[in-house]
Amino acid sequence: MFNKLKQFKDMKKQAKDLQNELATVVSEGSAMFGKVKITINGNRDLVDVVIEEGAMENREKLQAAIKDAFHDASGTKFQIKLAKKMQEMGGLEALKNMGF
C-alpha cells in the first residue's frame, strides 16, 4: 500500500515538473496587422494580451481579431514547439513512466 502511495506521489511530482517545463514554452499570435497580439504558454494559459488603441474602434472586428490571434498563437508552429519540448524531456517514455 505504501509503495502505491509513493508511486502516486512520484507521478504527481513528475506531472508538476512537466507542467512547469511546458509553461516555459510560449507562443505569440497576432491579427489585424499586428494590432492585436496574444501570448500563450505550453499549458494553454493566456500570458499576455496587447491591443493597440486603433483596434478598439470596431467591437466586432476586435472580437474576431482576438480569436484569430489566439488561433495564430496556438497553431502548428506552437504544436511543433511543444513536441520538441516533450522530446527534450524524454518524449512519450516520460509519459509512460508517469502511468499514461
Order of alpha helices (4+ residues) and beta strands (2+ residues): alpha-beta-beta-beta-alpha-alpha-alpha
